[in-house]
Amino acid sequence: MRRYSRITGTGSYLPPRRLTNADLAAELATQGVETSDDWIVERTGIRARHFAAPDVCCSDLGLEAAKRALEAAGLLPTDIDLIIVATSTPDMVFPSAACILQHKLGAPGGAAFDVQAVCSGFVYALVVADAMIQTGAATKALVIGAEVFSRILDFTDRTTCVLFGDGAGAVVLEACEHDGSGPGILASDLHADGKHVGILCVPGTVSGGKVLGSPLLTMDGQAVFKLAVGVLEDAARTTLEKAGKTTADIDWLIPHQANIRIMQSTAKRLKLPLDKVIVTVDQHGNTSAASIPLALDHAVRGGRIKAGDTLMLEGVGGGFTWGAVLLNY
């Protein structure tokens, strides 16, 4: 028998303010920026996104998703002994959003920290939590992706500001033991290549009470697309090989919800039909580290994902980071 970590609950949260493409286009027009629903949908597949209110932070979004995941798992906050928050938009420089969320949740005592791998953050955090559970360092973990990307968008750049939204998703991971045929994380594959830092970044920092550089997101969309499709295929195939599985064993592909074209291209390379791909990018845009757990929770609560299904989760983001996780649900 081997110790595994299995997902026992999922949860997600989107802030109430929902902007359709038409809503956003109208707002941008007041600043002299032209775009349209047709232009956005054709290039990205996005139809709407959610923006948090000015007084709402990353930990607030993550807290709501965490509560829902705990409820689904039938656990109390005090049952949790590990909290990992994947985010690029924390509440403050320090302490971590995870520590702030831990206090708001009422779950003191266990380890709590953030993981920063941008859009790959949830996959990275899931792998870290899985490793800690496998080694006995934790038994019940909350893994959360939460972002307020609306705070770092350049609303004079229509190539980026139409892509992103705010939101959070969470899962509860619990330790279990079986012979490998039961639920749990089967294999994973993580990578990074820092030479691609410049193609997707927020090149600013705080120093002496001032922002040095730009605090707004910049992206080379074509470079990101070309790199993303290739590395996502490689990570998925490597993960399958580690688990002794093939693409035929995948019931659902849950990719980072960045752009419908990237998702479709990845599925095509893996020879997976599009009806096996969970797609929610049209409803909430690119929520970075929150997008995979958001899509997972949506599919679970919608009844598409069922116990016993084999899921491939994969993400790619600034850094450049990428990775994949294969699990039995």
C-alpha positions as CSV (number, residue, x, y, z in Angstrom):
1,M,0.0,0.0,0.0
2,R,1.2,3.5,-0.8
3,R,0.2,6.9,0.6
4,Y,-1.6,9.1,-1.9
5,S,-3.3,12.5,-1.7
6,R,-6.8,12.7,-3.2
7,I,-9.1,15.5,-3.9
8,T,-12.1,15.3,-1.5
9,G,-13.7,18.7,-2.1
10,T,-13.7,21.5,-4.6
11,G,-14.8,25.1,-4.5
12,S,-14.7,28.3,-6.5
13,Y,-15.7,32.0,-6.3
14,L,-16.1,34.8,-8.7
15,P,-16.7,38.4,-7.6
16,P,-20.2,39.7,-8.3
17,R,-19.1,42.4,-10.9
18,R,-19.4,40.7,-14.3
19,L,-18.3,42.5,-17.4
20,T,-19.3,41.1,-20.8
21,N,-17.1,42.0,-23.8
22,A,-19.6,44.7,-24.7
23,D,-19.4,46.2,-21.2
24,L,-15.7,46.2,-21.3
25,A,-15.6,47.7,-24.8
26,A,-17.9,50.5,-23.7
27,E,-15.6,51.3,-20.7
28,L,-12.4,51.2,-22.8
29,A,-14.0,53.5,-25.4
30,T,-14.2,56.3,-22.8
31,Q,-10.3,56.1,-22.7
32,G,-10.0,56.0,-26.5
33,V,-9.3,52.3,-26.7
34,E,-11.3,50.4,-29.4
35,T,-12.3,46.8,-29.2
36,S,-15.5,44.7,-29.7
37,D,-17.1,41.5,-28.7
38,D,-16.4,40.0,-32.1
39,W,-12.7,40.9,-31.9
40,I,-12.2,39.4,-28.5
41,V,-14.2,36.2,-29.1
42,E,-12.5,35.5,-32.4
43,R,-9.0,35.8,-30.9
44,T,-9.5,34.4,-27.4
45,G,-12.9,32.7,-26.9
46,I,-13.6,35.0,-24.0
47,R,-17.1,36.5,-23.6
48,A,-17.0,37.8,-20.0
49,R,-14.8,38.3,-17.0
50,H,-15.3,39.3,-13.3
51,F,-13.6,42.1,-11.5
52,A,-13.2,42.4,-7.8
53,A,-14.4,45.5,-5.9
54,P,-11.6,47.9,-4.9
55,D,-11.7,46.8,-1.2
56,V,-11.6,43.1,-2.0
57,C,-8.2,41.3,-1.9
58,C,-6.8,38.0,-3.1
59,S,-7.3,36.4,0.3
60,D,-11.0,37.4,0.3
61,L,-11.6,35.6,-3.0
62,G,-9.6,32.6,-1.8
63,L,-11.5,32.5,1.5
64,E,-14.8,32.0,-0.3
65,A,-13.5,29.3,-2.5
66,A,-11.8,27.6,0.4
67,K,-15.1,27.6,2.4
68,R,-16.9,25.9,-0.4
69,A,-14.2,23.3,-0.9
70,L,-14.3,22.5,2.9
71,E,-18.0,22.2,2.8
72,A,-17.8,19.8,-0.1
73,A,-15.2,17.7,1.7
74,G,-17.3,17.7,4.9
75,L,-14.4,19.2,6.9
76,L,-14.0,22.1,9.3
77,P,-11.2,24.7,9.0
78,T,-9.6,23.3,12.1
79,D,-9.1,20.0,10.3
80,I,-6.7,21.6,7.9
81,D,-2.9,21.4,8.6
82,L,-1.6,22.9,5.4
83,I,-2.7,25.9,3.3
84,I,-1.0,26.8,0.0
85,V,-2.1,29.8,-2.0
86,A,-1.0,30.1,-5.6
87,T,-1.1,33.7,-6.6
88,S,0.7,36.5,-8.4
89,T,-1.5,39.2,-6.9
90,P,-1.2,38.8,-3.1
91,D,-2.8,41.2,-0.6
92,M,0.6,42.7,0.3
93,V,4.3,42.2,-0.1
94,F,4.3,40.1,3.1
95,P,3.0,38.2,4.9
96,S,1.7,35.7,2.5
97,A,-1.9,35.6,1.3
98,A,-2.0,32.1,2.7
99,C,-1.3,33.4,6.3
100,I,-3.9,36.1,5.9
101,L,-6.4,33.6,4.6
102,Q,-5.6,31.2,7.4
103,H,-6.5,33.8,9.9
104,K,-9.7,34.7,8.2
105,L,-10.6,31.1,7.9
106,G,-9.9,30.3,11.5
107,A,-7.5,27.5,10.9
108,P,-4.3,28.4,12.9
109,G,-1.3,26.2,13.5
110,G,-0.6,24.4,10.3
111,A,1.9,25.5,7.6
112,A,0.8,28.3,5.3
113,F,2.6,29.8,2.4
114,D,2.2,31.2,-1.1
115,V,3.5,29.7,-4.4
116,Q,4.3,32.2,-7.2
117,A,4.4,30.5,-10.6
118,V,1.8,32.8,-12.3
119,C,-0.6,30.8,-14.4
120,S,1.1,27.5,-13.6
121,G,0.8,28.3,-9.9
122,F,-2.1,26.0,-9.0
123,V,-0.3,23.0,-10.6
124,Y,2.9,23.9,-8.8
125,A,1.0,24.2,-5.5
126,L,-0.9,21.0,-6.0
127,V,2.4,19.1,-6.6
128,V,4.0,20.6,-3.4
129,A,1.0,19.7,-1.3
130,D,0.9,16.2,-2.7
131,A,4.6,15.8,-1.8
132,M,4.0,17.0,1.7
133,I,1.1,14.6,2.2
134,Q,3.0,11.7,0.7
135,T,5.9,12.3,3.2
136,G,3.6,12.7,6.2
137,A,4.3,16.4,6.6
138,A,0.5,17.1,6.2
139,T,-2.7,15.1,6.2
140,K,-5.4,17.5,5.1
141,A,-4.5,20.5,2.8
142,L,-6.2,23.4,1.2
143,V,-4.7,24.3,-2.2
144,I,-6.0,27.5,-3.5
145,G,-5.5,29.6,-6.7
146,A,-6.7,33.2,-6.2
147,E,-6.0,36.3,-8.3
148,V,-7.0,39.9,-8.7
149,F,-5.4,40.5,-12.1
150,S,-7.6,43.6,-12.7
151,R,-5.2,45.5,-10.4
152,I,-2.2,45.0,-12.8
153,L,-3.8,45.5,-16.2
154,D,-2.9,48.3,-18.6
155,F,-6.3,49.4,-19.8
156,T,-4.8,51.3,-22.7
157,D,-3.5,48.0,-24.2
158,R,-6.4,46.1,-25.7
159,T,-4.2,43.1,-26.5
160,T,-3.9,42.3,-22.8
161,C,-6.6,44.1,-20.8
162,V,-9.4,42.1,-22.4
163,L,-7.9,38.7,-21.5
164,F,-7.8,38.6,-17.7
165,G,-10.2,38.5,-14.8
166,D,-10.4,37.9,-11.0
167,G,-11.5,34.8,-9.2
168,A,-10.5,31.9,-7.0
169,G,-10.7,28.1,-6.9
170,A,-9.7,25.7,-4.2
171,V,-9.4,22.0,-3.5
172,V,-9.1,19.9,-0.4
173,L,-6.4,17.2,-0.5
174,E,-6.5,14.4,2.0
175,A,-4.2,11.5,2.6
176,C,-5.3,8.0,1.7
177,E,-3.6,4.6,1.1
178,H,-4.2,2.1,-1.6
179,D,-2.5,-0.1,-4.2
180,G,-2.6,2.5,-7.0
181,S,-6.0,1.7,-8.4
182,G,-7.9,4.2,-6.2
183,P,-8.3,7.9,-6.2
184,G,-5.3,10.2,-5.9
185,I,-2.5,12.1,-7.7
186,L,-0.7,9.6,-9.9
187,A,2.1,11.6,-11.4
188,S,3.3,15.1,-12.2
189,D,5.8,17.1,-14.2
190,L,7.0,20.6,-13.5
191,H,9.4,22.9,-15.4
192,A,10.6,26.5,-15.8
193,D,12.9,28.4,-18.2
194,G,13.9,31.8,-17.0
195,K,15.3,32.9,-20.3
196,H,11.7,33.7,-21.3
197,V,11.0,36.1,-18.4
198,G,10.4,39.0,-20.8
199,I,7.5,37.6,-22.8
200,L,5.1,37.7,-19.9
201,C,5.8,39.8,-16.9
202,V,5.0,42.7,-14.6
203,P,8.4,44.4,-14.6
204,G,8.1,46.6,-11.5
205,T,9.1,46.4,-7.8
206,V,8.7,48.5,-4.7
207,S,11.7,50.4,-3.4
208,G,12.0,53.3,-1.0
209,G,8.2,53.8,-1.0
210,K,8.0,54.0,-4.8
211,V,7.3,51.7,-7.7
212,L,10.4,51.1,-9.8
213,G,9.6,50.1,-13.3
214,S,6.1,49.3,-14.5
215,P,3.5,47.8,-12.2
216,L,1.4,46.7,-15.2
217,L,1.3,43.4,-17.1
218,T,3.1,43.2,-20.5
219,M,3.0,40.2,-22.8
220,D,4.2,39.1,-26.2
221,G,1.2,37.1,-27.2
222,Q,2.6,35.4,-30.2
223,A,5.7,34.2,-28.3
224,V,3.5,32.9,-25.4
225,F,1.3,31.0,-27.8
226,K,4.1,29.3,-29.6
227,L,5.9,28.3,-26.4
228,A,2.7,27.3,-24.5
229,V,1.4,24.7,-27.0
230,G,4.7,22.8,-27.2
231,V,5.5,22.6,-23.5
232,L,1.9,21.7,-22.5
233,E,2.0,18.7,-24.9
234,D,5.5,17.6,-23.6
235,A,4.4,17.9,-19.9
236,A,1.3,15.9,-20.5
237,R,3.0,13.1,-22.3
238,T,5.8,13.0,-19.7
239,T,3.3,12.8,-16.9
240,L,1.4,10.0,-18.6
241,E,4.6,8.1,-19.1
242,K,5.5,8.4,-15.4
243,A,2.1,7.0,-14.5
244,G,2.2,4.2,-17.0
245,K,-0.8,5.7,-18.8
246,T,-1.7,6.9,-22.3
247,T,-3.9,9.7,-23.7
248,A,-6.6,7.1,-24.1
249,D,-6.8,6.9,-20.3
250,I,-7.7,10.6,-19.9
251,D,-11.3,11.2,-19.3
252,W,-11.0,15.0,-18.9
253,L,-8.3,17.5,-19.9
254,I,-8.5,20.6,-17.6
255,P,-6.0,23.1,-19.1
256,H,-5.2,26.6,-17.8
257,Q,-8.0,28.7,-19.2
258,A,-6.0,31.3,-21.1
259,N,-7.1,31.2,-24.7
260,I,-9.4,28.8,-26.5
261,R,-6.9,28.5,-29.4
262,I,-4.1,27.3,-27.0
263,M,-6.5,24.8,-25.5
264,Q,-7.7,23.5,-28.8
265,S,-4.2,23.2,-30.2
266,T,-3.0,21.3,-27.1
267,A,-6.0,18.9,-27.3
268,K,-5.3,18.3,-31.0
269,R,-1.6,17.5,-30.3
270,L,-2.7,15.0,-27.7
271,K,-5.3,13.6,-30.1
272,L,-8.0,14.3,-27.5
273,P,-11.5,15.2,-28.8
274,L,-12.6,18.7,-27.8
275,D,-15.6,17.2,-25.9
276,K,-13.1,15.9,-23.4
277,V,-11.7,19.4,-22.7
278,I,-13.2,21.4,-19.8
279,V,-13.7,24.9,-21.1
280,T,-14.8,27.9,-18.9
281,V,-12.5,30.6,-20.3
282,D,-15.6,32.1,-22.1
283,Q,-17.2,32.9,-18.8
284,H,-14.3,34.2,-16.6
285,G,-11.4,34.9,-18.9
286,N,-7.9,34.2,-17.9
287,T,-7.8,34.1,-14.0
288,S,-4.2,32.9,-13.9
289,A,-3.6,30.6,-11.0
290,A,-7.3,30.4,-10.3
291,S,-8.3,29.2,-13.7
292,I,-7.7,25.4,-13.3
293,P,-9.4,25.0,-9.9
294,L,-12.3,27.2,-11.2
295,A,-12.8,25.0,-14.2
296,L,-12.4,21.8,-12.1
297,D,-15.1,23.0,-9.6
298,H,-17.4,24.1,-12.4
299,A,-17.2,20.6,-14.0
300,V,-17.6,18.7,-10.7
301,R,-20.6,20.7,-9.6
302,G,-22.1,20.5,-13.1
303,G,-21.9,16.7,-12.9
304,R,-19.5,16.3,-15.8
305,I,-16.6,15.0,-13.7
306,K,-17.5,11.9,-11.6
307,A,-15.8,9.7,-9.1
308,G,-13.3,7.4,-10.8
309,D,-12.6,9.8,-13.7
310,T,-8.9,10.3,-14.7
311,L,-8.1,14.0,-15.1
312,M,-5.1,15.7,-16.7
313,L,-4.5,19.2,-15.2
314,E,-1.9,21.4,-16.9
315,G,-0.8,25.0,-16.9
316,V,1.7,27.4,-18.4
317,G,2.6,30.9,-17.3
318,G,5.1,33.7,-16.9
319,G,8.5,32.7,-15.7
320,F,8.3,30.8,-18.0
321,T,6.7,28.0,-16.0
322,W,4.7,25.0,-17.0
323,G,3.6,21.7,-15.6
324,A,1.0,18.9,-15.5
325,V,-0.7,16.6,-13.0
326,L,-2.5,13.4,-13.6
327,L,-5.0,12.2,-11.0
328,N,-7.9,9.8,-10.4
329,Y,-10.8,11.8,-9.1
